[in-house]
């Protein structure tokens, strides 16, 4: 049987996020140019803004589903986590509103499960024996193929 491999890599690339960050830069630069600030007074806000921008540029949610299981990471905060096929009880694709379900984007907790997302309205709920979590996706059609393959493999290997 030919196996389908789902791979996705996402980052914070929404224009509204960058508009907010650039507005912060603009306000800071305006403040620096219009206020009498001494040497370190300029370096600190510029350094902080630079680090925040670099952090947002480096965020990357990576997901992979294949015949062996599921892996994901949320660089630079969460390293690669791997879940073997036999440890996963269920995979479910849902449509959701991250602001309402998790209070926003990124790494979130809603008292029911952890959510890892960077945007969009589709997510994969992964159910394990002792926990569940959501991974956002921008590729719901491809994710559905991966879920179908998971269910078929699970049935073949474990008779469930």
RAPECOR-V984376 format. One record per backbone hydrogen bond with DSSP energy under -1.0 kcal/mol. NH is the residue of the N-H (numbers start at 1). CO is the residue of the C=O. Records with the same first field share a line. If there is no record, write none. Layout:
BEGIN
NH=CO / CO
END
This chain:
BEGIN
6=65
8=63
10=61
13=11
18=14
19=15
20=16
21=17
22=18
23=19
24=20
25=21
26=22
27=23
28=24
29=25
30=26
31=27
32=28
33=29
34=30
35=31
37=35
41=38
42=39
43=39
44=40
46=42
47=43
48=44
49=45
50=46
51=47
52=48
53=49
54=50
55=51
56=52
57=53
58=54
59=55
60=75
61=10
62=73
63=8
64=71
65=6
66=69
70=83
71=64
72=81
73=62
74=78
75=60
77=74
78=74
81=72
83=70
85=68
87=84
89=127
90=127
92=125
94=123
96=121
101=97
102=98
104=98
106=117
108=115
110=113
115=108
116=134
117=106
123=94
124=135
125=92
126=133
127=90
128=131
133=126
134=114
135=124
136=116
137=122
143=139
144=140
145=141
146=142
147=143
148=144
149=145
150=146
151=147
152=148
153=149
154=150
155=151
156=152
157=153
158=154
159=155
END
